Amino acid sequence: MDINDATALVTGGASGLGKATATRLAEAGAKVTIIDLPSSAGQQVAASLGGTFAPADVTDPAQVAAAVQMAAASGPLRVVVNCAGIAPPAKVLDRAGEPTPLADFERVIRVNLIGTFTVIQQASAVMARADASASGDRGVIVNTASVAAFDGQIGQPAYSASKGGVHAMTLPIARELARYGIRVCTIAPGIMETPMLAGLPQPAQDSLGHQVPYPQRLGRPGEYAALVMAIVENGYLNGETIRLDGAIRMAPK
């Protein structure tokens, strides 16, 4: 798919994997719109890329719809990348053996799973009405799951459930949107150099990296962005979840 002068939408694009992806797409000639919270650095990042910032909460369908329309105003929307997400730890029971607040579980599901679905729903409705390429392509959607979808650790029931849901809905959505020439894939990153991990002491980061079989280090945001570009460019990739994890399989804790 040729994305030069096409529009790309990246959620969570103000930092981490989203920022690296937005940068890579802009370098490839796409007009990038970043969706992130109003309190984020989205405005500055978008400006540095010559793109557009659409402040929005992915759990709010009206805000997402407005952001999608803002992106589509720049040109045909061809690429959508879902990077917005949260990962607060929460067990089923607290230290006293009492149930943890259900609202904590619901919030993670709402942001990571329902938020991803909302963006897919609103964006695909716009993409489906765009003119197709000579080969029938209208665009590609790339979602972000996690190895926690398969190897969830203690303290990750909400996060694992949300990312497992992103993985599970990839194939049925790809099958549904095939009639419009829209592909859908998901990336399941392992332990990546994100702002959350960057706040850990260096010995802790090194310890996490040594858990990876090879290469023994944390994954880099640029490697995630490179895989997004590979999915965009390879028109036969569809309905698949790809692990990007250095062959790690997470231990129980």
C-alpha positions in Angstrom: 0.0 0.0 0.0 1.3 3.4 -1.0 0.7 5.8 2.0 2.4 8.8 0.6 0.0 11.7 1.0 -2.6 9.4 2.6 -3.8 10.0 6.1 -2.8 7.8 9.1 -4.4 7.9 12.5 -2.4 6.8 15.6 -4.0 6.6 19.1 -1.7 7.0 22.0 0.6 8.8 19.6 2.0 11.2 22.1 4.5 8.8 23.6 6.0 5.3 23.5 5.0 2.9 20.8 2.5 5.4 19.4 4.9 8.2 19.0 7.5 5.9 17.3 4.8 4.7 14.9 3.5 8.2 14.1 7.1 9.3 13.4 7.7 6.4 11.1 4.5 6.9 9.2 5.2 10.6 8.8 8.7 9.7 7.4 6.9 7.5 4.9 5.0 10.5 3.6 1.7 10.0 5.5 -0.3 12.9 7.0 -0.5 11.8 10.6 -3.2 12.6 13.1 -2.5 11.8 16.7 -5.2 10.9 19.2 -4.3 11.2 22.8 -5.6 12.8 26.0 -5.7 16.6 26.2 -3.2 16.5 29.0 -0.6 14.6 26.8 2.2 15.9 24.7 0.2 15.2 21.6 0.1 18.8 20.4 3.9 19.1 20.4 4.5 15.7 18.9 2.0 16.3 16.1 3.5 19.7 15.4 7.0 18.2 15.1 5.7 15.8 12.5 3.8 18.4 10.5 0.6 16.5 11.6 -2.6 17.1 13.5 -3.5 16.6 17.1 -7.0 15.4 18.0 -7.4 15.4 21.8 -9.8 12.6 22.6 -10.5 9.8 25.1 -10.8 6.5 23.2 -13.6 5.4 25.5 -15.8 8.2 24.2 -17.4 7.4 20.9 -18.4 11.0 20.1 -14.8 12.2 20.7 -13.4 9.4 18.6 -15.8 10.1 15.8 -14.8 13.8 15.8 -11.1 12.8 15.8 -11.6 10.5 12.9 -13.4 13.2 10.9 -10.5 15.6 11.7 -8.0 13.0 10.3 -10.1 12.3 7.2 -10.2 16.0 6.4 -6.5 15.8 5.5 -7.0 13.1 2.9 -8.1 9.5 2.5 -7.8 7.6 5.8 -5.7 4.5 4.9 -3.9 3.6 8.1 -5.2 3.3 11.7 -2.9 2.2 14.5 -4.3 1.6 18.0 -1.6 2.2 20.7 -3.7 3.8 23.4 -3.8 1.7 26.6 -3.2 1.4 30.3 -1.6 -1.3 32.4 -2.3 -0.8 36.2 -1.6 -3.9 38.2 -4.5 -5.4 40.1 -5.1 -8.8 41.7 -8.4 -10.6 42.2 -7.9 -10.3 46.0 -6.1 -7.8 48.0 -3.5 -8.6 50.7 -6.2 -9.1 53.2 -7.9 -11.7 51.0 -10.7 -9.3 50.1 -12.1 -8.7 46.6 -10.4 -5.7 44.8 -12.7 -3.0 43.4 -14.5 -4.1 40.3 -14.2 -0.6 38.9 -10.5 -1.1 38.5 -11.1 -4.1 36.3 -13.8 -2.4 34.3 -11.6 0.7 33.6 -8.8 -1.4 32.0 -11.3 -3.3 29.9 -13.0 0.0 28.8 -9.7 1.7 27.8 -7.8 -1.2 26.2 -10.5 -3.3 24.7 -13.6 -1.2 24.2 -11.5 1.8 23.3 -9.8 -0.2 20.6 -13.1 -1.4 19.3 -14.5 2.1 19.3 -11.7 3.4 17.2 -12.0 0.5 14.8 -15.7 1.1 14.5 -15.6 4.8 13.9 -12.5 4.7 11.6 -13.7 1.7 9.5 -17.0 3.5 8.8 -15.0 6.4 7.2 -12.5 4.1 5.4 -15.2 2.0 3.9 -16.7 5.0 2.1 -13.3 6.1 0.6 -12.3 5.3 -3.0 -10.4 2.0 -3.3 -7.1 1.6 -5.0 -6.7 -0.2 -8.3 -6.3 -3.5 -6.4 -9.3 -2.8 -4.1 -7.5 -1.7 -1.0 -9.0 0.9 1.2 -6.8 0.6 4.2 -5.3 -1.3 7.1 -5.9 -1.3 10.9 -3.2 -2.4 13.3 -4.1 -3.0 16.9 -1.9 -3.5 20.0 -2.3 -6.5 22.2 0.5 -7.9 24.4 2.2 -11.1 25.3 0.1 -10.9 28.4 -2.8 -12.0 26.2 -1.2 -15.4 26.2 1.2 -15.4 29.2 -0.5 -13.3 31.7 1.2 -12.9 35.1 -0.1 -12.6 38.6 -1.6 -9.2 39.0 -2.6 -8.9 35.4 -6.2 -10.4 35.1 -7.6 -7.1 33.8 -4.7 -6.3 31.5 -4.5 -9.9 30.1 -8.3 -10.0 29.6 -8.3 -6.7 27.7 -5.4 -7.7 25.5 -6.7 -11.2 25.0 -9.9 -9.6 23.8 -8.0 -7.4 21.3 -6.3 -10.6 19.9 -9.6 -12.6 19.8 -11.5 -9.9 17.9 -8.8 -9.4 15.3 -9.9 -12.3 13.0 -13.7 -11.8 13.1 -13.2 -8.1 12.4 -10.8 -8.8 9.6 -13.3 -11.2 8.1 -16.1 -8.6 8.4 -14.1 -5.7 6.9 -12.7 -7.8 4.0 -15.7 -6.9 1.8 -14.5 -3.2 2.0 -10.9 -4.0 1.3 -9.8 -3.2 4.8 -7.2 -5.4 6.5 -6.9 -5.9 10.3 -3.9 -7.2 12.1 -2.6 -7.0 15.7 0.9 -6.8 17.3 1.5 -8.4 20.7 4.6 -6.7 22.1 6.7 -8.2 24.8 8.7 -6.1 27.3 9.2 -2.8 25.5 11.1 0.4 26.3 8.0 2.5 27.1 7.7 5.6 29.4 6.4 3.3 32.1 9.5 1.1 32.1 11.8 4.0 31.6 11.0 5.1 35.1 12.5 2.0 36.6 16.1 1.9 37.8 18.6 0.7 35.2 19.3 -2.5 37.1 15.6 -3.3 37.0 15.4 -2.6 33.3 18.5 -4.8 32.7 17.0 -7.6 34.8 13.8 -7.5 32.6 15.9 -7.5 29.5 17.8 -10.6 30.6 14.6 -12.6 30.8 14.3 -12.3 27.0 15.9 -15.3 25.2 17.4 -13.2 22.3 18.2 -10.5 22.0 18.5 -10.1 25.8 17.2 -6.6 26.1 14.0 -4.6 26.1 12.2 -4.2 22.8 12.5 -0.8 21.2 9.6 1.4 20.1 11.2 1.7 16.7 11.0 -2.1 16.2 7.3 -1.9 16.9 7.0 0.9 14.3 9.0 -1.1 11.8 6.5 -4.0 12.2 3.6 -1.7 11.7 5.2 -0.5 8.4 5.7 -4.2 7.4 2.0 -4.9 8.0 1.0 -1.8 6.0 3.3 -2.7 3.1 2.5 -6.4 2.9 -1.0 -6.7 1.4 -1.4 -10.4 2.2 -1.1 -10.0 6.0 -4.6 -10.0 7.4 -6.4 -11.3 10.4 -3.2 -12.2 12.2 -1.7 -11.4 15.7 2.1 -11.2 15.6 4.2 -11.5 18.7 7.1 -9.1 18.9 8.9 -10.4 22.0 12.3 -11.9 21.4 10.8 -15.3 22.1 10.0 -14.5 25.7 7.3 -16.6 27.6 6.4 -14.8 30.7 6.8 -16.5 34.1 3.8 -16.5 36.6 5.3 -13.5 38.4 
